[in-house]
Amino acid sequence: MSSVNHSNGPGRAVVISGPSGSGKSTIGRRLRQDPRVVFSVSCTTRAPRPGEEHGVHYLFVDEQEFKGGIASDRFLEWAEVYGNLYGTPRGPLDEAVLGGKVFLLEIDVQGALQVRQRLPEALFIFIDVPDDAELRRRLEGRGTETREVVERRLAKARAEREQRGAYDHVVVNDDAERAYRETCALIGLEPRADDAPQD
């Protein structure tokens, strides 16, 4: 465990989760525009995809290095996903919080529940959809996935939504701007204009 007492530090750790299609990535992207926010860059053993940069999108490491990090307790949380390892390194968290920053972790529910056990003083926010019908509409509206993939994502999303009671706050994203502003208020940040292109 870390020797840093995050609950008494000048900064804070914030965990954001939500099902695929909830808009959590868009909210997270806008939060990262704030200079007070430090975004957690995860480690992974998978190969970089076209356009991905080491240290920006992920920290790309081999399996031996990753497992060494597990053995030496250098991860807040980690999981195996489709044969690849993913984890949140704890070092940048300590540095950000002691520096008065908001350390933002945008991770799935499985990872968030691990972090909850190890860092209970963090702020946990679940970005939700209004209902299953809206979730299906958003996933099918992407037009980039097969029906089988959509159904698999829907099943996972339903399971994740059942865990939202484990979070400190639930933000229902029925309007993207309102949801972003509500999330800012919970964290204690001033909303910023969205100058980036929509994704």
JOTA-V391736 format. One record per residue. N is the residue number from 1. D_LAST is the distance of its C-alpha to the last C-alpha in Angstrom with 2 decimals. Layout:
# JOTA-V391736
N|D_LAST, N|D_LAST
This chain:
# JOTA-V391736
1|36.95, 2|35.93, 3|38.63, 4|36.30, 5|36.65, 6|33.12, 7|34.30, 8|36.53, 9|34.35, 10|32.87, 11|29.25, 12|27.65, 13|25.52, 14|22.69, 15|21.34, 16|18.23, 17|17.89, 18|16.74, 19|16.47, 20|13.69, 21|11.78, 22|13.00, 23|9.92, 24|11.70, 25|9.13, 26|7.26, 27|10.93, 28|11.99, 29|9.81, 30|11.35, 31|14.66, 32|14.77, 33|15.02, 34|18.43, 35|21.23, 36|22.99, 37|20.36, 38|20.84, 39|18.27, 40|20.02, 41|19.57, 42|20.83, 43|23.46, 44|23.33, 45|25.84, 46|23.49, 47|23.15, 48|20.25, 49|17.76, 50|17.24, 51|15.56, 52|16.15, 53|18.60, 54|21.37, 55|21.27, 56|17.62, 57|15.75, 58|19.02, 59|22.73, 60|23.96, 61|27.55, 62|30.11, 63|31.48, 64|34.67, 65|33.02, 66|30.76, 67|33.81, 68|35.71, 69|33.15, 70|33.68, 71|37.43, 72|37.41, 73|35.17, 74|32.44, 75|29.60, 76|28.76, 77|27.52, 78|27.03, 79|26.62, 80|26.92, 81|24.07, 82|24.88, 83|27.52, 84|25.61, 85|26.17, 86|23.61, 87|24.80, 88|24.32, 89|26.85, 90|28.86, 91|30.05, 92|27.07, 93|27.20, 94|30.83, 95|30.29, 96|27.45, 97|29.31, 98|32.56, 99|30.90, 100|29.84, 101|26.11, 102|23.71, 103|22.90, 104|19.65, 105|19.51, 106|16.48, 107|18.44, 108|19.40, 109|22.31, 110|24.86, 111|24.20, 112|24.13, 113|27.51, 114|28.92, 115|27.85, 116|29.37, 117|32.66, 118|32.66, 119|31.11, 120|31.97, 121|31.81, 122|28.04, 123|25.94, 124|24.15, 125|21.39, 126|20.12, 127|16.96, 128|18.10, 129|17.45, 130|20.19, 131|21.75, 132|21.69, 133|21.40, 134|18.12, 135|16.83, 136|18.06, 137|16.55, 138|12.96, 139|13.63, 140|15.48, 141|13.02, 142|10.61, 143|13.61, 144|13.22, 145|15.88, 146|19.58, 147|21.32, 148|22.97, 149|19.81, 150|18.53, 151|21.99, 152|22.04, 153|18.79, 154|20.29, 155|23.53, 156|22.05, 157|20.07, 158|23.38, 159|25.19, 160|22.75, 161|23.02, 162|26.76, 163|26.54, 164|24.90, 165|28.43, 166|28.58, 167|26.12, 168|27.33, 169|24.88, 170|22.68, 171|19.93, 172|19.20, 173|15.71, 174|16.91, 175|15.40, 176|12.32, 177|14.22, 178|17.43, 179|16.21, 180|14.88, 181|18.24, 182|20.22, 183|18.86, 184|19.76, 185|23.16, 186|23.83, 187|23.21, 188|25.06, 189|22.46, 190|22.10, 191|18.83, 192|17.17, 193|15.56, 194|11.83, 195|12.10, 196|8.91, 197|6.48, 198|3.80, 199|0.00
